[in-house]
Amino acid sequence: MRKHYLFLSYEGQSISQATVRDNLAVCGKVARIKGKRVSPHTFQHTAALFYILNGGDPFSLQKTFKRSSIGLAS
């Protein structure tokens, strides 16, 4: 099964989770975001929160994010 990646290197290869995390941290600094963590987890948590606030079903959210529990804090 071929994997499809959202973020690729200049060579078209997948990039590591650490690279994504580091690049997001740099973006946060460039944007002068202070007092808030800029990370993949923060983006995922924010997306889940907005999904629920806009009437999304917690169980479909759980399936979408492939979580074993429906808690947003995990």
Buried (B, 14 or more C-beta within 10 A) or exposed (E): EEEEEEEEEEEEEEBEEEEBBEEBBEEBEEEEEEEEEBBEEEEEBEEBEEBBEEEBEEEEBBEEBEEEEBEBEE
